[in-house]
Amino acid sequence: MQIIEVTELAGVRSAVMTFRHPAARLRFVLYPMIHVGEPEFYAQVQEELRGCDIVLAEGVNGLSLSMRARIASYRLVTKNDRFALVPQHIDYAGLDAAVIRADMTGREFTALWRKIPLVSRILSLVLFLFYSTGMRLFGSRRLIARALTTDDDPSRPPQDPDAVYDLIVTRRDEVLLRAATELHRERGADDLVVAVVWGAGHMPGLIKGLWALGYRVQDAHWLTVFSLHHDHEAPPRPPGRGTA
């Protein structure tokens, strides 16, 4: 199942998927997020969330130093005017829906982060900031898009997780799935729409968990995160005759 698709014609697209259960009225609508994109993408997600009753939102409560560094790196990339991209922003306070931060607390994340060997922690942050700085100085939309394709293909060998990946992805996936499972068990009989607004990299784990609960995809539609073309990235055209 394609979660984030990258094509020359359509650019980077996010698959918004609605999951339903044969014996429950509760619906889950998954919004796979990319942390940088065109403003129109985040505006469209914001508009669609107005039709939801509950939002399971990503975001470590009480940001740790490592999470602040990652957020800063996303903002660093968007400072390159050639991209005309912005950092992810959803105005949850402007929604009528009940917003649940289905993520770790800052204290939980920090406690687990400190258990990772110091060398691994430093290397992870340095590589992340080095990549972001390089993207800002020399990158393009195509380079950003190259690493974004995401699906839940079970035939693909699983990534061999290191301690940093295990914390940032796997352990937080478990927190999200617990929140979704609790809603299914406590509110499954209610006619409610639950939006899940999380990074695309967390969606395969969530989809696997929803599948185990008995949920299946009912319908889906695409939202464009950003196109691969932008005026500032186009090569300059030579001046024609008669121009100054």
C-alpha positions in Angstrom: 0.0 0.0 0.0 1.5 3.3 -1.1 1.7 5.9 1.7 4.0 8.6 0.1 4.3 8.5 -3.7 7.0 10.4 -5.7 6.5 10.8 -9.4 7.8 13.3 -12.0 4.3 14.3 -13.0 2.5 14.5 -9.7 5.4 15.3 -7.4 5.3 14.1 -3.8 1.8 12.9 -2.8 0.4 11.7 0.6 -2.3 9.1 0.6 -5.0 10.0 3.0 -6.6 6.7 4.0 -9.9 5.9 5.8 -10.0 2.7 7.8 -13.3 1.1 9.0 -14.1 -2.0 11.1 -16.9 -4.4 10.1 -18.3 -4.3 13.7 -17.5 -0.8 14.8 -18.7 2.7 13.8 -15.5 4.4 14.6 -13.4 5.4 11.6 -9.7 6.2 11.5 -8.4 8.6 8.8 -4.6 8.6 8.4 -2.8 11.8 7.3 0.8 10.8 6.5 2.8 13.9 7.1 6.1 15.2 5.6 7.8 17.8 7.8 8.4 20.2 5.0 6.0 21.0 2.1 4.1 23.6 0.2 1.8 25.8 2.3 -1.2 24.5 0.3 -0.6 21.0 1.6 -0.8 22.0 5.3 -3.8 24.2 4.5 -5.6 21.3 2.9 -4.9 19.0 5.8 -6.1 21.8 8.2 -9.3 22.1 6.2 -10.0 18.4 6.2 -9.4 18.1 9.9 -12.4 20.4 10.5 -14.6 17.4 9.6 -13.1 15.1 12.3 -14.1 14.5 15.9 -10.8 13.5 17.4 -7.2 14.1 16.3 -4.3 11.9 17.4 -1.4 14.3 16.9 2.3 13.7 16.8 4.6 15.7 19.0 6.7 14.9 22.1 5.2 16.8 25.0 8.0 18.9 26.6 10.6 18.8 23.8 13.9 17.3 24.6 17.2 18.8 23.2 17.4 16.1 20.5 13.8 16.8 19.3 14.5 20.6 19.3 17.5 19.9 17.1 15.5 17.9 14.6 12.8 20.6 14.4 15.4 23.2 13.9 16.9 21.2 11.1 13.6 21.1 9.3 13.3 24.9 9.6 16.9 25.2 8.3 16.0 23.4 5.1 13.0 25.8 4.4 15.3 28.8 4.7 16.5 28.0 1.2 14.4 30.3 -0.9 14.9 28.1 -4.0 12.6 25.5 -2.4 9.6 27.8 -1.5 8.7 25.2 1.1 7.6 25.7 4.7 7.9 23.7 7.9 4.9 21.6 8.9 2.3 23.6 10.8 -1.2 22.6 11.8 -3.3 24.9 14.0 -4.8 22.4 16.3 -6.2 25.2 18.5 -8.3 26.3 15.6 -10.1 23.0 15.4 -13.4 21.9 17.1 -12.0 18.4 17.4 -10.6 16.9 20.6 -6.8 16.8 20.1 -4.9 14.1 21.8 -1.1 14.2 21.8 -0.6 10.5 21.3 3.1 10.6 21.7 5.8 10.3 24.4 6.2 13.0 27.1 9.4 14.9 27.1 10.5 13.2 30.3 9.9 9.7 28.8 11.7 10.5 25.6 14.7 12.1 27.5 15.0 9.1 29.9 15.2 6.7 27.0 17.4 9.0 24.9 20.0 9.0 27.8 20.2 5.2 27.7 21.5 5.3 24.2 25.3 5.4 24.0 26.7 8.9 23.9 28.6 8.4 20.7 25.4 7.2 18.9 23.5 10.2 20.2 26.1 12.7 19.0 26.6 11.0 15.7 22.8 11.0 15.0 22.4 14.7 15.7 25.5 15.7 13.8 24.5 13.7 10.7 20.9 15.1 10.9 22.1 18.7 11.1 24.9 18.1 8.4 22.2 16.7 6.0 19.9 19.7 6.7 22.7 22.2 6.2 23.8 20.6 3.0 20.2 20.6 1.7 19.8 24.3 2.5 23.0 25.2 0.7 23.0 22.8 -2.3 19.8 20.9 -2.3 16.7 20.8 -4.5 13.2 19.6 -4.3 14.2 16.5 -6.2 16.9 15.7 -3.7 14.4 16.1 -0.8 11.9 13.9 -2.5 14.4 11.0 -3.2 14.1 9.7 0.3 10.4 10.2 0.9 8.8 7.2 -0.9 7.0 5.2 1.8 4.8 2.1 1.7 3.8 -0.8 3.9 5.0 -3.6 1.6 5.4 -6.7 3.8 7.8 -8.3 1.3 10.4 -5.6 1.9 13.0 -6.7 4.4 12.6 -4.7 7.7 15.2 -2.0 8.4 17.8 -3.2 10.9 17.1 -0.7 13.7 19.8 0.9 15.8 19.0 2.4 19.2 18.2 5.8 17.8 15.8 4.5 15.2 14.2 2.2 17.8 13.5 5.2 20.0 12.4 7.8 17.5 10.3 5.4 15.4 9.5 2.0 17.0 8.9 3.1 20.6 6.8 6.0 19.6 4.8 3.8 17.2 3.9 1.8 20.2 2.5 4.8 22.0 0.4 5.8 19.0 -1.0 2.3 18.5 -1.9 2.1 22.2 -3.9 5.4 21.9 -5.7 4.1 18.7 -6.4 0.7 20.4 -7.9 2.5 23.5 -10.2 4.5 21.3 -11.3 1.4 19.4 -12.1 -0.4 22.6 -13.8 2.5 24.4 -15.4 4.4 21.5 -15.8 1.8 18.8 -19.6 1.9 18.9 -19.6 5.7 18.4 -20.0 7.3 15.0 -16.8 9.3 15.2 -14.0 10.2 12.8 -10.5 9.9 14.3 -7.8 11.7 12.3 -4.2 10.5 12.8 -1.7 13.3 11.9 1.7 11.7 12.2 4.9 11.5 10.1 4.7 9.1 7.2 7.4 6.9 8.6 5.1 6.0 11.5 2.2 4.9 9.3 3.4 1.4 8.4 3.5 0.4 12.1 0.1 2.0 12.7 -1.5 0.3 9.6 -0.2 -3.0 10.8 -1.8 -2.4 14.2 -5.1 -1.3 12.8 -5.1 -4.4 10.5 -4.6 -6.6 13.6 -7.6 -4.9 15.2 -9.8 -5.7 12.2 -9.7 -2.4 10.4 -9.5 -2.2 6.6 -9.1 0.6 4.1 -12.4 1.8 2.9 -11.3 4.7 0.6 -8.4 7.0 0.0 -7.4 10.1 -1.8 -4.2 11.9 -2.6 -2.9 15.3 -1.3 0.1 16.9 -3.0 2.9 17.7 -0.6 5.0 19.5 -3.1 5.7 19.3 -6.8 9.2 18.6 -8.1 9.3 21.7 -10.2 9.7 25.3 -9.0 10.5 28.5 -10.9 13.6 29.2 -8.8 15.0 25.7 -9.6 14.6 26.1 -13.4 17.8 26.8 -15.3 18.0 30.4 -16.5 17.0 31.0 -20.1 19.4 32.9 -22.3 18.3 36.5 -23.1 16.6 36.9 -26.5 17.5 39.4 -29.1 16.6 43.0 -28.4 16.6 42.5 -24.6 18.8 44.6 -22.3 
